[in-house]
Amino acid sequence: MKIPGLADVAVASQRLHGHIHRTPVMTSTSLNETVGAELFFKCENFQRTGSFKLRGAMNTTLQLSDDVQTVVTHSSGNHGAALALAARNCEKKAVVVVPKGARPEKRRAIERLGAEIVDCEEALVDRETVLAQVMASQPDAAFVPPYDHRDIIAGQGTAAFELVEEVGDLEQLWVPVGGGGLAAGTTIVANGQLDVVCAEPELARDAHDSLTTGELQPAMPPRTVADGLRTALGKLNFEILRRSKVAVVLVDDEAILTAMRLIWNRLKIVVEPSAAVCLAAMLLDTKRVAARAGVILSGGNVSPPHN
């Protein structure tokens, strides 16, 4: 599959106009002082469906033929909800294969947006097996992948595209990496002119190990609290990150939760653990952070803490 370029992201941005929110960019003097840099947070937790995933799902669904009446995917939550909304807006049916252990609030969001849920076990191979069964039963359906597709990547890249357009003079972009659609799209937007740093949970370190060894590694057991980053790095995304020699910083779950609470307290916004990995990585090595750095806060779909 052909690797998308900056022009594809620009076209996606135009295509998505009116279908998604242009999310705000926030700053925090106290977080700047803590890290020792000017940080600009692109708040995709304020995106429709609560995450950046709508960008790729909508960009892909808008390009499907009218003959395609059903879209199918697998997702731990955010992509499933995004595809459910995209399908509804494009007058199509959505079927989402969801691991049984997915966060309840994410499952509810998929159902609330009108998609049919089909349960599966936790491992990626289980997702793909059930997905194949669903596709076999609906031969006219289209598979909309969660991350490893050029239209998904171009759509996800519009978050960084907007951030660079709005802020300007950035030196660095920080982005979480799981399946890698957002990271690959951000790398395309950087276009070799900005440093891109990915952050990944230690318990889901396949992207780090893939880029270190030069060979795509399988997903690890789904144990990290950052549930949106449990999936394996996609092949196309791996190639994009490998070509640009993107670095991946690893952080443990305790550091992720600490960073999440810090964002809640300092920015006064709700983000999920997957969105906090970049700040966690910055706090781990503040010297790595450029003087003006953009940070993608990928989503905010998490249950409120219990008293």
N, C-alpha and C positions, 0 to 999 in steps of 0.2 A: 504494500500500500504506500502511495506517495506521501512523503512527509509534508505537512502543511507549512506555509511560510507566513511572514508578517502580513502580506496582502490578504491571506485567508482570514486572519484574525480581524483585520480592518473591515472586511466584507461582513464577517459574522457580527461585528459590532453594529453595523448599519442594519443588518437583518433583524437583530434582536431589539432594535429601538421600538419602544411601545409594548414589548412583550415581557420585559424584565425591569427591575428597579436599577437605577444607577445609584449604587450604594454609597453611603458617606465615607469620607476619610476623616479619622479622628486622631488627635494627638494628646499627649499627656506630659506635662512638665515633670511630674514626679517620676514617670517611667523613663523619660529622657535622662534625668539625673541619675537614676539607678543604673542604666545601661551605659551612660556616657556618650550618647549620640542622639541625633534628632530622628525620631521614629514616626512613621506615617502609617497608620493602621487602616487597611481597606476592609470595611466591616461587612463581609458577606453573610454574617449572622442576621443582617437586616434584609437580605434578599428574599424574594418570594419563595416559600417552602423552607426558609431558614438556612439555606446554604448556597454556595456557588454552583452547585450541581445543575440548577435550572438553566444556566447559560449553555452548557453543552447539550443537555437533553432537548431544549427548545430549538437550538440551532440545527440539530439533526432532524427533529420531527418536522420542522417547518419545510424541510427539503424533500420529504417523502411524497411519493405519488398519492393522489386521491384514491387510487385503487387499493392502497394499504389501509385497511380498516382497524388493524390491531397491532400494537407494539408490545414487545416482550423484553424483559431484562431480568437480571439478578442483582440484588442489592441488599446491603445491611441496613438501609434506610433512606439516606439522603438522596441518592440517585433515583431510588424507587419513587419517592414522593415527587421529585422533580419531573420524572417521566409521566407520572400520573397527571400532573397539572398540564404538562405540555400536550399530552394526548387529549385531555378534556378540552383545552383551548383550540385544538386542531380537529375536534370532533372525531376522535378515534378512541378505541378501547385500549386499556393498558392491563397487562398481566405481569405481576412482579414476583419472582422467586425470592423468598426471604428466609434467611436462617432462623431457626426457632429461638435462638438466643439473642436476636436483635433487640435493641432497646424498645420497650413498650411504646414510648411516645413516638418513635419513628414508625413503628408498625401502624399505630393509630393514624398518623398523618397520611400514610399511603392509602389506607382504607377511606379516610375522610375525603380524599381527593378523587375517589371513585374507581380506584384500581382494584383488580382481583388479586388476592394474595395466594400464592402456592408455597407451602412450607417445605423447607429442606434442612439438612443437618448443617453444621458449622463450616466444614472444610470447603475450600474452593472447588475441589473435585465434585463434592456433593451438589453444590450450586449448579455447576455446569452439567451434571448428569440430569438433574431435574429440569433444567432449562431445555436440554435437548428433547426431553419427553414432551414438554409443553409445545415446543416448536413443531414436533412431529404431529401433534394432535391439531395444530392450526397452521397448515401449510401456506396460507396466504399472509401470515403474520410477518412483521419485520423485527429483527433483533436490533435493539439500540444498546450498544455496549456501555458499561459504566465509565470506561476510561480509555480503552485502547482503540481509538478510531479517530481519523483525521478531523471529522466534523465536531466530535466531542472535544478534542484538543483545541481546535480553533475557537470554539465557544467558551471553553474555560479560560483561554488566554485573554478574553475581553476584560476580565477583572483587573489584571495587571495593565492592560491597555488603557483602561480608564484611570487607573492610579497614576501611571506615568504622565498621561495627558493632563491630569488635574494638578499634580504636585510639581513635576518638572525638576530638573537638576538632581535627581536621585543618583546615588552611586551604587546602590545594592538593592536586590529584591530577595526577601526571605519567604519561603513557601513550604507548607507541609507536603510530604510525599507518601502516598500509599500506592494506589494503582498508577499514579503518575500523570493523569490527564491535566490537572492544574499545574503541576510542576513543569510539564513539557510545554504547555501553553505559555506559561510565564517565561520560560527560557527562550521561546520564539520571540516574544515581545522584547526581551532584553537585547536580542539581535547582536550579541557580542559586544554591546556597548556598556552594559551594566553587569556587575557581578551577581550571579544567582547562587544562593545557598539554600539547600533543602534541609528540613529537619524531619527526623523519623524516630519513632519509639524504638528503644533497644530491643523490646520484645517482638518487633515486627521489622527487623533490620534487613530484609531481603534487597531493598533498593540500594542500601549502603554496600552490601556484600556483592551485589551484581556489578555495581560500578567499580568496586575495588578489584574484583577478579576479572572483569571484562566478559563474564558469562552470566546470563540470566539465571537467577536463583529462585527456587520455589518459595511460596508463602510459608511463613512460620505458623505454628499453632496459634489460633485466635485468642490470645490471653491479654493483650494490652488493653488498658482502660480507654485508649484512643481508638474506639471501635471503627471509625471511618477510615483508619489507616491500616487495617488488618489484611487487606487484599494484596496479591502479588503485583509487582511492577509489570506493566504491559510491555509487549515487545516493541511496539512503535515508540512508546515513551522512553524505554530504555535506550533506544538508538538515538533519540533526540538529546537526552541527557548525557549519553556517552560522548557524542560528537562535540558537545560544548564543554566537556570535562567539568560538569557540575559536581560540587562537593555536597556530601550528605553528613550532617552532624547527628549523632545519636544521643538520645536523652532517656532517662528511666521514667517509670510511671509516677514516682513520687515527685520528680521535678516537673512533670507535666501538670499534675494537679496543683502544685504550688503556683505555677505560672498562671493557671486558669483562675485560681482564687485572686491572684494579683490583678489580672485583667478585670475581673468582676469588681474589685474594690477600687481600683484606680480609674478605670474608664467608665465604671458604672454601667456596664453592659454585660449581657449573658452570652458566653461562648461555651462550646463543648470542648472536651479534652483534645480532640484532634486539631482544634484551632489554636491551642495554646502551645503546641510543640515548638514553634519558632521562638517565642519569647523564652521558653525554657532553655533552648539552645543558646540564645543570646546571653542569658544570665550565667550559663555554664562557662562561656568564654567571651567576655565583653570586648576583648581586644580584637576579636574577629569582626566586630560590627563596624561598618563604614560610618562616616560622619553623618550622612543622610541616607537612611534606609527605609524602604517600603516593606510592609509586612502584610501578608494576606491572612486575615482572620476568616477561616474557611466556612464556619457555620456555628449555629447556636442551638442545635436541637438536643437538649439535655433536660432531664427532670430537675425541678428545684430541690435543694437540699431539705431533708426533713429536720424538724426541730427536735 
